[in-house]
Amino acid sequence: MENFSQWYSEILERAEIYDVRYPIKGCGVYLPYGFKIRRYTLDILRGLLEERGHEEVLFPLLIPEDLLAKEGEHIKGFEDEVFWVTHGGRKPLEVKLALRPTSETAIYYMMKLWIKVHKDLPIKIYQVVNTFRYETKHTRPLIRLREIMTFKEAHTAHATREDAENQVGEAIDIYREFFHELGIPVIISRRPEWDKFPGAEYTVAFDTVFPDGRVIQIGTVHNLGQNFSRTFDLEFETLEGGKDYVYQTCYGISDRVIASIIAIHGDERGLILPPNVAPIQVVIIPLLFKGKREIVERKAEELYKLLKEIGIRVEIDKRDIRPGRKFHHWELRGVPVRIEVGPKDIEDKVVTLYRRDTGEKYKIKEEDIKGEVLDLLERIGKNMRERAEGRMKGYITLLDYKEDTSIEEIVGRVKEILKKKRGIVLIPFSGKIYNEDFEEKVEASILGVTEYNGGKYIAVGRTY
């Protein structure tokens, strides 16, 4: 894609996903079609979380300043980004209220009221909420926002360090499966100490690569140890009758997941949506001819009912416009399957199917439509996943070097790769380059340490 930035901005508008014209920088509006993509995406994530014992909650948006300030290391990471409410009407507030940048301090205040003994553990909760950060860099729709409208944060508390460590593993598995379902390939890495979540013992991140070769972080998992529980006095009575502080984890995703679905799968004609998140999975286009209109419309309604019965999200395009315009409209919106119904097809007892991912068009017997459409949606999802993984591999460069290779030479090679190819450079792990000084020299981000093809690598890339 030659000009990804322009394509991305245009597709959000033309496919009616997200409107950026709201009069506050970094804030926008999910339009009905985009909101449905968001909803079906979150349905997948909610299912994965709740299968593993998480329960959904909802916490207040406002956090008192003294509560937010209680965890100094954590708030230090956000202090320049916090929005403050200072007045109630015209009256100044005695205590300023923050619009949550994230919810650790609010949730852990309440956890202290809930946790008394070991039987109260584990706690595994999550919420999907709006968060606010005063982003001073160049804002981009669904990528870099001041109001993050899809912030899924999970928070857990455990009786032992081992249980918390196991929870980190579970969270990684949940996200791995989630991104697999969406056909989004990822690199999973342990973030450097200087770039971990404020207050965490360590952070594990999920990154993918957009068509412009830039890397984008789309999910994080944090082992908080006892850092927050000591601050918020989350103490409990152990099985043996002693006292200890709980061990905690948290993990989140944002609107960047929606941006990734759009960016990674789309093409010059528009969106290509994975069937499991497509608002409309099948669109039926009646091909209307003079004197045959009624029979074609009746057959379209019949096919609609058949597909609706088996749980397909299906729509008939009844607009009085030319078929070509209808085809373009639904291809732009990424509908996975199009069914064309014309008089000749009805006469031959066949239907014509078109798949958005490959552009293939073929006929099947009308009697086979239920099984074929279900199978086709599965094949489309699988093909999109494999195609995206293939593209991702093309963005990964393994950089090898000898022990006596100078830092300057490694820096030069990394910068050359990122200039020409972009993507992610994987460098065999070495303490001499795993530092902030190297990051500054290559003018790119050290994403962290990752396992790849059985080896341990430092991942480097230019990020959003």
C-alpha positions as CSV (number, residue, x, y, z in Angstrom):
1,M,0.0,0.0,0.0
2,E,1.8,3.1,-1.3
3,N,0.3,5.7,1.1
4,F,-1.0,3.9,4.1
5,S,-1.7,7.0,6.2
6,Q,-3.9,8.6,3.5
7,W,-5.7,5.2,2.9
8,Y,-6.3,4.7,6.6
9,S,-7.8,8.2,7.1
10,E,-10.0,7.8,4.0
11,I,-11.3,4.3,4.9
12,L,-12.4,5.4,8.3
13,E,-14.6,8.0,6.6
14,R,-15.7,6.2,3.5
15,A,-16.6,2.9,5.2
16,E,-18.4,4.9,7.9
17,I,-16.4,3.6,10.8
18,Y,-15.2,6.6,12.8
19,D,-15.8,10.4,12.4
20,V,-12.9,12.6,13.4
21,R,-14.8,15.9,13.1
22,Y,-15.6,16.2,16.8
23,P,-14.3,19.6,18.0
24,I,-11.7,18.2,20.5
25,K,-8.4,17.0,19.2
26,G,-7.8,13.3,19.8
27,C,-11.5,12.6,20.2
28,G,-13.9,11.0,17.7
29,V,-17.2,9.3,17.2
30,Y,-17.8,5.6,16.5
31,L,-20.4,5.4,13.7
32,P,-22.9,2.6,13.7
33,Y,-20.9,0.3,11.3
34,G,-17.7,0.9,13.2
35,F,-19.4,0.4,16.6
36,K,-20.6,-3.0,15.4
37,I,-17.1,-4.0,14.5
38,R,-16.0,-2.9,18.0
39,R,-18.9,-4.8,19.6
40,Y,-18.2,-8.1,17.9
41,T,-14.5,-7.8,18.6
42,L,-15.2,-7.2,22.3
43,D,-17.7,-10.2,22.3
44,I,-14.7,-12.4,21.4
45,L,-12.6,-11.0,24.2
46,R,-15.3,-11.1,26.8
47,G,-15.9,-14.8,25.9
48,L,-12.2,-15.6,26.3
49,L,-12.0,-13.8,29.6
50,E,-15.2,-15.3,31.1
51,E,-14.3,-18.8,30.0
52,R,-11.3,-18.4,32.3
53,G,-13.1,-17.1,35.3
54,H,-13.0,-13.3,34.9
55,E,-16.1,-11.2,35.8
56,E,-17.0,-7.9,34.3
57,V,-17.4,-4.8,36.6
58,L,-17.7,-1.1,36.1
59,F,-15.8,1.5,38.2
60,P,-16.3,5.3,38.3
61,L,-14.6,7.6,35.9
62,L,-13.5,10.1,38.5
63,I,-10.5,9.5,40.8
64,P,-9.7,11.8,43.7
65,E,-6.3,13.5,43.5
66,D,-5.1,12.1,46.8
67,L,-6.0,8.6,45.8
68,L,-4.3,8.9,42.5
69,A,-1.2,10.3,44.2
70,K,-1.0,7.5,46.7
71,E,0.9,5.3,44.3
72,G,3.8,7.6,43.4
73,E,5.7,5.5,40.9
74,H,2.6,4.7,39.0
75,I,1.2,8.2,38.7
76,K,4.7,9.6,37.8
77,G,4.3,7.7,34.6
78,F,1.0,9.5,33.8
79,E,1.4,12.9,35.6
80,D,1.8,14.9,32.4
81,E,-1.2,13.2,30.8
82,V,-3.9,13.5,33.4
83,F,-7.1,15.6,32.8
84,W,-8.4,17.3,35.9
85,V,-11.8,18.3,37.0
86,T,-11.4,21.3,39.2
87,H,-14.9,22.8,39.5
88,G,-18.4,21.6,40.3
89,G,-20.4,24.2,38.4
90,R,-18.8,27.5,39.4
91,K,-17.5,26.2,42.7
92,P,-13.9,25.1,43.1
93,L,-13.6,21.5,44.4
94,E,-11.8,20.9,47.6
95,V,-10.1,17.9,46.1
96,K,-9.3,17.8,42.3
97,L,-10.8,14.8,40.4
98,A,-8.8,13.1,37.7
99,L,-10.5,11.6,34.6
100,R,-9.0,8.1,34.9
101,P,-5.8,7.6,32.8
102,T,-6.1,3.9,34.0
103,S,-7.8,2.4,37.0
104,E,-5.2,0.7,39.2
105,T,-5.6,3.2,42.1
106,A,-9.4,3.2,41.9
107,I,-9.8,-0.5,41.8
108,Y,-7.2,-1.3,44.4
109,Y,-8.8,1.1,46.9
110,M,-12.0,-1.0,46.6
111,M,-10.1,-4.3,46.7
112,K,-8.9,-3.4,50.2
113,L,-12.6,-3.5,51.3
114,W,-13.1,-6.9,49.6
115,I,-10.0,-8.9,50.7
116,K,-9.7,-10.1,54.2
117,V,-8.7,-13.8,54.1
118,H,-7.2,-16.2,51.6
119,K,-10.7,-17.5,50.8
120,D,-11.4,-14.1,49.2
121,L,-8.7,-14.9,46.6
122,P,-8.2,-15.0,43.7
123,I,-10.1,-12.0,42.3
124,K,-10.3,-11.8,38.5
125,I,-12.2,-8.8,37.2
126,Y,-12.2,-6.6,34.1
127,Q,-14.0,-3.6,32.6
128,V,-14.3,-2.0,29.2
129,V,-14.3,1.8,29.7
130,N,-13.2,5.2,28.4
131,T,-9.9,6.5,29.7
132,F,-8.3,9.9,29.2
133,R,-4.7,11.0,28.5
134,Y,-3.5,14.4,27.4
135,E,-1.7,13.1,24.4
136,T,0.7,15.9,23.2
137,K,2.1,14.0,20.2
138,H,0.4,13.9,16.8
139,T,-3.0,12.2,17.5
140,R,-4.3,9.6,15.1
141,P,-7.8,8.1,15.0
142,L,-8.0,4.9,17.0
143,I,-4.2,4.8,17.3
144,R,-3.2,7.8,19.4
145,L,-6.2,9.3,21.3
146,R,-6.9,11.7,24.1
147,E,-10.1,9.8,24.9
148,I,-9.5,6.1,24.6
149,M,-13.0,4.7,24.0
150,T,-12.2,1.0,24.1
151,F,-10.0,0.4,27.1
152,K,-10.3,-3.2,28.3
153,E,-8.4,-3.6,31.6
154,A,-8.3,-6.7,33.7
155,H,-7.1,-6.8,37.3
156,T,-6.4,-9.8,39.4
157,A,-5.3,-10.5,42.9
158,H,-3.7,-13.7,44.2
159,A,-2.4,-15.3,47.4
160,T,1.0,-16.3,46.1
161,R,3.7,-15.1,43.7
162,E,3.4,-18.4,41.8
163,D,-0.4,-17.8,41.3
164,A,0.3,-14.3,40.0
165,E,3.0,-15.7,37.6
166,N,0.5,-18.3,36.4
167,Q,-2.0,-15.6,35.8
168,V,0.4,-13.7,33.6
169,G,0.7,-16.9,31.5
170,E,-3.0,-17.2,31.3
171,A,-3.4,-13.6,30.2
172,I,-0.8,-14.1,27.5
173,D,-2.7,-17.2,26.3
174,I,-6.0,-15.2,26.2
175,Y,-4.4,-12.4,24.1
176,R,-2.6,-14.9,21.9
177,E,-6.0,-16.6,21.2
178,F,-7.8,-13.3,20.8
179,F,-5.4,-11.9,18.2
180,H,-5.5,-15.3,16.4
181,E,-9.2,-15.1,16.2
182,L,-8.9,-11.6,14.6
183,G,-6.1,-12.8,12.2
184,I,-3.7,-10.3,13.7
185,P,-0.1,-11.6,13.8
186,V,2.0,-10.5,16.8
187,I,5.5,-10.5,18.3
188,I,5.3,-11.1,22.1
189,S,8.2,-9.6,24.0
190,R,9.2,-8.7,27.5
191,R,9.6,-4.9,27.7
192,P,12.9,-3.3,28.8
193,E,13.1,-2.1,32.4
194,W,13.0,1.5,31.2
195,D,9.8,1.0,29.2
196,K,7.7,-1.2,31.5
197,F,4.4,-0.2,33.0
198,P,4.8,2.2,35.9
199,G,4.7,0.2,39.1
200,A,5.1,-3.2,37.4
201,E,7.7,-5.8,38.2
202,Y,7.8,-6.5,34.4
203,T,5.6,-6.0,31.3
204,V,4.9,-8.3,28.4
205,A,3.7,-6.6,25.2
206,F,2.1,-7.7,22.0
207,D,3.2,-5.8,18.8
208,T,2.2,-6.0,15.2
209,V,3.3,-4.2,12.1
210,F,1.1,-1.9,9.9
211,P,1.4,-1.7,6.1
212,D,3.7,1.4,6.4
213,G,6.2,-0.8,8.3
214,R,5.7,0.9,11.6
215,V,5.3,-1.2,14.8
216,I,2.3,-0.7,17.0
217,Q,1.7,-2.1,20.5
218,I,-1.8,-3.6,20.7
219,G,-1.8,-5.3,24.1
220,T,0.1,-5.5,27.4
221,V,0.3,-7.8,30.4
222,H,1.9,-6.7,33.7
223,N,3.0,-8.6,36.7
224,L,2.6,-6.1,39.5
225,G,4.0,-8.3,42.3
226,Q,3.2,-6.7,45.7
227,N,4.1,-3.1,44.6
228,F,0.5,-1.8,44.6
229,S,-0.8,-4.1,47.4
230,R,1.8,-2.7,49.9
231,T,0.8,0.9,49.0
232,F,-3.0,0.2,49.2
233,D,-2.6,-2.2,52.2
234,L,-4.1,-5.2,50.4
235,E,-3.3,-7.5,53.3
236,F,-5.0,-10.9,53.9
237,E,-4.9,-13.7,56.4
238,T,-3.0,-16.7,54.9
239,L,-4.1,-20.4,55.1
240,E,-1.5,-20.8,57.9
241,G,-2.9,-17.9,59.9
242,G,-0.2,-15.4,59.1
243,K,-0.4,-12.1,57.2
244,D,0.7,-11.3,53.6
245,Y,0.1,-8.8,50.8
246,V,-1.6,-10.0,47.7
247,Y,0.2,-10.5,44.4
248,Q,-1.4,-8.7,41.5
249,T,-1.5,-8.6,37.7
250,C,-3.3,-6.4,35.2
251,Y,-3.6,-6.4,31.4
252,G,-5.2,-4.3,28.8
253,I,-6.0,-3.5,25.1
254,S,-7.4,-0.4,23.5
255,D,-9.0,1.0,20.2
256,R,-5.7,0.0,18.5
257,V,-7.1,-3.5,18.1
258,I,-9.9,-2.0,15.9
259,A,-7.3,0.0,14.0
260,S,-5.3,-3.2,13.5
261,I,-8.2,-5.1,12.0
262,I,-8.7,-2.3,9.5
263,A,-5.0,-1.7,8.7
264,I,-3.7,-5.3,8.5
265,H,-6.5,-6.8,6.4
266,G,-7.6,-4.0,4.1
267,D,-6.7,-3.3,0.5
268,E,-7.0,-0.5,-2.1
269,R,-10.7,-1.2,-2.5
270,G,-11.5,-0.9,1.2
271,L,-12.0,-3.0,4.3
272,I,-11.6,-6.8,4.4
273,L,-13.2,-7.9,7.6
274,P,-12.7,-11.2,9.4
275,P,-16.1,-12.9,9.3
276,N,-16.4,-13.2,13.1
277,V,-16.4,-9.4,13.5
278,A,-18.1,-8.3,10.3
279,P,-21.3,-6.5,11.1
280,I,-22.7,-8.0,7.9
281,Q,-21.2,-11.4,7.0
282,V,-23.3,-12.0,3.8
283,V,-24.9,-9.4,1.6
284,I,-27.5,-10.6,-1.0
285,I,-27.7,-8.5,-4.2
286,P,-30.8,-9.1,-6.3
287,L,-30.1,-8.6,-10.0
288,L,-33.3,-7.1,-11.2
289,F,-34.5,-7.3,-14.8
290,K,-37.7,-6.0,-16.4
291,G,-40.5,-8.5,-15.9
292,K,-38.4,-10.7,-13.5
293,R,-38.2,-8.3,-10.5
294,E,-40.8,-10.1,-8.3
295,I,-39.4,-13.6,-8.8
296,V,-35.8,-12.3,-8.0
297,E,-36.9,-10.4,-4.9
298,R,-38.9,-13.4,-3.6
299,K,-35.8,-15.7,-4.0
300,A,-33.6,-13.1,-2.3
301,E,-36.0,-13.1,0.7
302,E,-36.0,-16.9,0.7
303,L,-32.2,-17.0,0.8
304,Y,-32.2,-14.3,3.5
305,K,-34.4,-16.4,5.8
306,L,-32.4,-19.6,5.2
307,L,-29.1,-17.9,6.3
308,K,-30.8,-16.0,9.1
309,E,-32.0,-19.3,10.6
310,I,-28.4,-20.6,10.9
311,G,-27.1,-17.5,12.7
312,I,-25.6,-15.6,9.7
313,R,-25.5,-11.8,9.9
314,V,-27.1,-11.2,6.5
315,E,-28.7,-8.3,4.6
316,I,-30.4,-7.8,1.3
317,D,-29.5,-4.6,-0.7
318,K,-32.9,-3.5,-1.9
319,R,-31.7,0.0,-3.1
320,D,-32.8,1.0,-6.6
321,I,-29.3,1.6,-7.9
322,R,-27.1,-0.3,-10.4
323,P,-25.5,-3.6,-9.2
324,G,-22.0,-2.3,-9.8
325,R,-22.6,0.5,-7.3
326,K,-23.9,-2.0,-4.8
327,F,-20.8,-4.3,-5.3
328,H,-18.5,-1.3,-4.7
329,H,-20.4,-0.2,-1.6
330,W,-20.1,-3.6,0.1
331,E,-16.6,-4.3,-1.0
332,L,-15.6,-0.9,0.5
333,R,-17.2,-2.1,3.8
334,G,-15.4,-5.4,3.8
335,V,-18.4,-7.7,3.8
336,P,-16.9,-11.2,3.5
337,V,-19.4,-12.8,1.2
338,R,-21.7,-11.5,-1.5
339,I,-24.5,-13.6,-3.0
340,E,-25.8,-12.5,-6.4
341,V,-29.3,-13.6,-7.4
342,G,-30.5,-13.2,-11.0
343,P,-33.3,-14.7,-13.2
344,K,-30.9,-17.1,-14.9
345,D,-29.5,-18.4,-11.6
346,I,-33.0,-19.0,-10.3
347,E,-33.8,-20.9,-13.5
348,D,-30.7,-23.1,-13.1
349,K,-31.3,-23.5,-9.4
350,V,-27.8,-22.0,-8.5
351,V,-26.5,-19.0,-6.7
352,T,-23.4,-17.0,-7.4
353,L,-21.0,-16.4,-4.5
354,Y,-18.2,-13.8,-4.3
355,R,-15.6,-13.8,-1.5
356,R,-14.1,-10.4,-0.6
357,D,-10.7,-11.7,0.5
358,T,-9.6,-13.2,-2.8
359,G,-12.1,-11.7,-5.3
360,E,-13.1,-15.3,-6.4
361,K,-16.6,-15.7,-7.8
362,Y,-18.2,-19.1,-8.3
363,K,-21.6,-20.8,-8.5
364,I,-23.1,-23.5,-6.2
365,K,-26.3,-25.4,-6.2
366,E,-29.0,-23.5,-4.3
367,E,-29.6,-26.5,-2.1
368,D,-26.0,-26.4,-0.8
369,I,-26.1,-22.8,0.3
370,K,-26.3,-23.3,4.1
371,G,-23.3,-25.6,4.3
372,E,-21.3,-23.8,1.7
373,V,-21.7,-20.3,3.3
374,L,-20.8,-21.6,6.8
375,D,-17.7,-23.4,5.3
376,L,-16.8,-20.4,3.2
377,L,-16.8,-18.0,6.2
378,E,-14.4,-20.4,8.0
379,R,-12.1,-20.6,4.9
380,I,-12.1,-16.8,4.6
381,G,-11.1,-16.4,8.3
382,K,-8.3,-19.0,7.9
383,N,-7.0,-17.4,4.6
384,M,-6.9,-13.9,6.1
385,R,-5.0,-15.2,9.1
386,E,-2.4,-17.0,7.0
387,R,-2.0,-14.1,4.6
388,A,-1.5,-11.6,7.4
389,E,1.1,-14.0,9.0
390,G,2.9,-14.2,5.7
391,R,3.1,-10.4,5.5
392,M,4.3,-10.1,9.0
393,K,7.2,-12.5,8.3
394,G,8.2,-10.2,5.5
395,Y,8.5,-7.4,7.9
396,I,10.9,-9.3,10.2
397,T,14.6,-9.2,9.6
398,L,17.1,-11.4,11.5
399,L,20.3,-9.5,12.0
400,D,23.4,-11.7,12.8
401,Y,26.8,-10.4,13.9
402,K,30.1,-11.6,15.1
403,E,31.4,-11.2,18.7
404,D,33.9,-8.6,17.6
405,T,31.4,-6.5,15.6
406,S,31.4,-2.9,16.8
407,I,28.3,-1.2,18.3
408,E,28.6,1.4,15.5
409,E,28.5,-1.2,12.8
410,I,25.4,-2.9,14.4
411,V,23.7,0.5,14.7
412,G,24.4,1.3,11.1
413,R,23.0,-2.0,9.8
414,V,19.8,-1.6,12.0
415,K,19.3,2.0,10.8
416,E,19.7,0.9,7.2
417,I,17.2,-1.9,7.5
418,L,14.6,0.3,9.2
419,K,15.1,3.0,6.6
420,K,14.6,0.6,3.6
421,K,12.3,-2.1,4.9
422,R,11.1,-0.9,8.2
423,G,9.3,-3.5,10.3
424,I,11.1,-5.3,13.1
425,V,14.8,-6.1,13.4
426,L,15.6,-9.1,15.6
427,I,19.1,-9.0,17.0
428,P,20.6,-11.9,18.9
429,F,20.4,-11.0,22.6
430,S,23.5,-9.3,24.1
431,G,23.8,-7.1,27.1
432,K,26.0,-4.7,25.3
433,I,23.1,-3.5,23.0
434,Y,20.2,-4.0,25.4
435,N,20.2,-0.5,26.8
436,E,18.7,2.9,26.3
437,D,22.0,4.2,24.7
438,F,21.6,1.7,21.9
439,E,17.9,2.7,21.5
440,E,18.9,6.3,21.1
441,K,21.6,5.5,18.6
442,V,19.4,3.5,16.3
443,E,16.7,6.2,16.5
444,A,14.1,3.5,17.1
445,S,12.5,1.7,20.0
446,I,13.7,-1.5,21.7
447,L,10.5,-3.4,21.9
448,G,11.9,-5.9,24.3
449,V,13.3,-9.5,24.4
450,T,11.4,-12.1,22.4
451,E,11.7,-15.8,21.5
452,Y,11.8,-16.5,17.8
453,N,12.5,-19.7,16.0
454,G,14.0,-21.1,19.2
455,G,16.4,-18.2,19.7
456,K,16.4,-15.2,22.1
457,Y,16.4,-11.8,20.4
458,I,16.2,-8.1,21.0
459,A,13.3,-6.7,18.9
460,V,13.8,-3.2,17.5
461,G,11.4,-1.1,15.4
462,R,10.0,2.3,14.7
463,T,6.8,2.7,16.5
464,Y,3.6,4.9,16.4
